[in-house]
Amino acid sequence: MENFGKYPHDKCFAAETEGKIVGAVWVRIMNDYGHIDDETPSFAISLYKEYRGLGIGTALMKKMIDTLRECGYKKASLAVQKANYAVKMYRNAGFEIIGENDEEFIMEIIL
């Protein structure tokens, strides 16, 4: 969160129901495990457990992907643990595995 929003590549959307934030997706160009180059934003997404499996994460991902396209980005990336149920959601959103280590996949979407 440090300095989030200070840089033009920082973008975030939140899902809200009944006045409560239940999830969010954000991107930033940062040197994390999902970093592939200095032109590609890295995704992060989180939802409270009770709101998973309802399509909220998929809707947040789609909104961010559409926004990144509109802003002229060519691709986006993320890192995800291999055992994470969300790997399927990322694949369905258009991400492909481009690398891995023992525990995580690096995934990329061409926009």
N, C-alpha and C positions, 0 to 999 in steps of 0.2 A: 504493500500500500504506500510505501514511502514515495512521496512526490507524484503519486498517480494523478493523471490529468494535467501534469505540467508539460508533458511532451505531446506533440500532435498525433503520435501513433497510439496513444492511450485511448481506448474506447471501452465502454461498459454498458451493458443492459441488465436490468433487474426484472424479475417476475414478482408481481405482488398480488396477493389475494386477501380480501377482507382487512386491508390496511397493514398487512404483514409482508415483508420481503421474504420470499420462499426460496429464491435462487438467483444466481447471477452468472453472466458470462462476461469475460473481459479479455482484452488482448493488449499486448505491449511488446515492443521490440526490446528484448532483454536477453542476457547471456545465461539462459537456463538450459536444462538438458534438451528441451525441444527446439532450441535455437539452431537454425540452419544457415542464416546469413543476416546481415544488417539491414536488409530490405523487407524481411518477412516477419510479420507479427506472430507471436506465440499465443495460443489459446489457453485459457483456464476457465473451468466451469464448475459450479458447485450448487447443489440443491439439498435442502433438508430431506432426510430419508423418507419422511411420510409423503413427500411430493414427487418422488421418483416414480418412473413408470407411467406417468400420466401425459406424456408428450410435452411437458414444459421445457425440459432440457433440449429436445429436438427443436422446439420453436425458438428458443434462445439462440441455438447454434445457427439456424436458418437466418434469423435476423442479423446476426453478426456477419455471416458469410455474405449476405446481400449487401450489407453496409461496406464491407471491405472491397467488394467488387465495385460499388459505386464510387469509392474513394480512389480507385485505380491500382490497388494492390494486385500483384500477379499470383500470389500464393500465400498460404498461412500454414502454420505447423503446430504441433503439440506433442507432448510426451505423456504416455499413459502406462500404468502398470499392466502387464500382460493379463493378470487375473481380474482386472476391473471389468465389470459388466458393461461399462460405457464404450468399450472397444467396438461393439456391434453398432451402437448409435453413431459413433464417429465414421465407421465404414459406410453406414447408410446415408450419412450426410455428404459423402464424397471423399473422405480422407483415405489415403492409402499408406501402408507401411513402407517406409523408405530406409529404416535402420532399426537396430535393436541392441540391447545388452541382455544380461541374464534376467533382468526383472522388468524392463520397460521396452515399449515400442516407441519409435519416433514416427509420427505420421504427418502427412502433408496433403493439402488440398490445392489443386490448381484452380485458380479463380478465372 
